[in-house]
Amino acid sequence: MRFSKKADRFDVSCRSALLTVAKPEGGLALGALPKREILGINLLSLGGYPGEILATSTKAKAWDNFFAALKEMRKPWLREFIWEGGTLFSFFNPEAEGIDDLCDGDSKCFPTNSWAESSDLLFQRHFAELLGRAFENRCFGQGIVVDREIGVFYFKAPEDGTELKITTKSLVNTTAKTVVSKHQSLRQDGTPSIYYKHYAFEGRMRHFSEQWFFELTPTYHFTEDGKISHPNADALLSGIKRMERHPAVLGAFLTWKEFLTENTLFNSKYRYLTVMPPEALAIDRGIDDQAWRPPVVIEEELQTVIQDAGDVVEALEEEEGGLFSWKPS
């Protein structure tokens, strides 16, 4: 073995030689380059709810009887309550809301935190339901209704059947966005068919670190006339999901975030719940999006698949006796 003190000196100059010797057959992974990013989360913070919950015994001992009596009194705006085993748990005072005739005895108060901060799953479920009812009523005051069968919140269509536009802020500027759009297609017999596409979201209450959030996931809702769900809503929704990518989903979430957390006249007067925007989280690791994009050939094939998606939906609707043929614009 020959060793030269000058040529074979073990210092920083031999770094490349060592990497060459240690390089595995499949290549050498040096890790991701440091990249600082802002991580957005789809959790809307909830707060501002009353400090006490009222428990009131009711005359009706079955839910059907209590609901029928409440419906007869025509109190559709009362939503901030749950009913469990003959007891009404509410954020409001039953006597002040004029339903004391349904109650049996005086109300008893207990701290809201005994439910909100409890580790008991039963109490957490009760509070999540009560909080959800308040969230639903707050949305209703902003023109957002809920389809209880599928659990989707969506913008209510105008009564005159026109489209609905709102002003919203994006990451760059303020724009007007159509959140209820009117579309026309052709039935199999050639007659026109009208349907509406609504901006919508679904989600649930979540509890993290002794704080409550609403986990919001953007989606769309389709109706025949702005109210009745469309029979081919699933096919229309799956067609849009195949075409949309992350920027579109992010834009929809930002629209909902700005709309639900903005300070309006109704929001300032609603005393049972405050919805706050999520806090952005700074992280010191990121992903090079360009490096993960598919090659040009795969990208072209993907566009072909997207263009053919309309034909797949159309064929599916023909098999199921759909009312119209839908194609992506």
Secondary structure as the mmCIF struct_conf table of DSSP 4:
data_model
#
loop_
_struct_conf.conf_type_id
_struct_conf.id
_struct_conf.beg_label_comp_id
_struct_conf.beg_label_asym_id
_struct_conf.beg_label_seq_id
_struct_conf.end_label_comp_id
_struct_conf.end_label_asym_id
_struct_conf.end_label_seq_id
TURN_TY1_P TURN_TY1_P1 LYS A 5 ASP A 8
BEND BEND1 ASP A 11 ASP A 11
HELX_RH_3T_P HELX_RH_3T_P1 VAL A 12 CYS A 14
HELX_RH_AL_P HELX_RH_AL_P1 ARG A 15 ALA A 22
TURN_TY1_P TURN_TY1_P2 GLU A 25 GLY A 26
HELX_LH_PP_P HELX_LH_PP_P1 ALA A 32 PRO A 34
STRN STRN1 GLU A 37 LEU A 39
HELX_LH_PP_P HELX_LH_PP_P2 GLY A 40 GLY A 40
STRN STRN2 LEU A 43 GLY A 47
BEND BEND2 GLY A 51 GLY A 51
STRN STRN3 GLU A 52 SER A 57
STRN STRN4 THR A 58 THR A 58
BEND BEND3 LYS A 59 LYS A 59
BEND BEND4 ALA A 62 ALA A 62
HELX_RH_AL_P HELX_RH_AL_P2 TRP A 63 GLU A 72
TURN_TY1_P TURN_TY1_P3 MET A 73 ARG A 74
TURN_TY1_P TURN_TY1_P4 PRO A 76 TRP A 77
BEND BEND5 GLU A 80 GLU A 80
STRN STRN5 PHE A 81 GLU A 84
TURN_TY1_P TURN_TY1_P5 GLY A 85 GLY A 86
STRN STRN6 THR A 87 SER A 90
BEND BEND6 PHE A 91 PHE A 92
TURN_TY1_P TURN_TY1_P6 PRO A 94 GLY A 98
HELX_RH_3T_P HELX_RH_3T_P2 ASP A 100 LEU A 102
STRN STRN7 CYS A 103 CYS A 103
BEND BEND7 GLY A 105 GLY A 105
STRN STRN8 LYS A 108 PRO A 111
TURN_TY1_P TURN_TY1_P7 THR A 112 THR A 112
HELX_RH_AL_P HELX_RH_AL_P3 ASN A 113 ALA A 116
TURN_TY1_P TURN_TY1_P8 GLU A 117 GLU A 117
HELX_RH_AL_P HELX_RH_AL_P4 LEU A 121 GLY A 141
TURN_TY1_P TURN_TY1_P9 GLN A 142 GLY A 143
STRN STRN9 ILE A 144 ASP A 147
TURN_TY1_P TURN_TY1_P10 ARG A 148 GLY A 151
STRN STRN10 VAL A 152 PHE A 155
HELX_LH_PP_P HELX_LH_PP_P3 LYS A 156 PRO A 158
TURN_TY1_P TURN_TY1_P11 GLU A 159 ASP A 160
BEND BEND8 GLY A 161 GLY A 161
STRN STRN11 LEU A 164 LYS A 169
BEND BEND9 LEU A 171 VAL A 172
STRN STRN12 THR A 174 LEU A 186
TURN_TY1_P TURN_TY1_P12 GLN A 188 ASP A 189
BEND BEND10 GLY A 190 GLY A 190
STRN STRN13 PRO A 192 PHE A 208
TURN_TY1_P TURN_TY1_P13 SER A 209 GLU A 210
STRN STRN14 GLN A 211 THR A 223
BEND BEND11 GLU A 224 ILE A 228
STRN STRN15 SER A 229 SER A 229
HELX_LH_PP_P HELX_LH_PP_P4 HIS A 230 HIS A 230
TURN_TY1_P TURN_TY1_P14 PRO A 231 ASN A 232
HELX_RH_AL_P HELX_RH_AL_P5 ALA A 233 MET A 243
HELX_RH_AL_P HELX_RH_AL_P6 HIS A 246 THR A 261
BEND BEND12 GLU A 262 GLU A 262
HELX_RH_AL_P HELX_RH_AL_P7 LEU A 265 LYS A 269
BEND BEND13 TYR A 272 TYR A 272
STRN STRN16 THR A 274 MET A 276
HELX_LH_PP_P HELX_LH_PP_P5 PRO A 277 ALA A 280
STRN STRN17 LEU A 281 ILE A 283
BEND BEND14 ASP A 284 ASP A 284
HELX_RH_3T_P HELX_RH_3T_P3 ASP A 289 TRP A 292
BEND BEND15 ARG A 293 ARG A 293
HELX_LH_PP_P HELX_LH_PP_P6 PRO A 294 PRO A 295
HELX_RH_AL_P HELX_RH_AL_P8 VAL A 296 GLU A 319
TURN_TY1_P TURN_TY1_P15 GLU A 320 GLY A 321
BEND BEND16 LEU A 323 PHE A 324
STRN STRN18 SER A 325 SER A 325
#
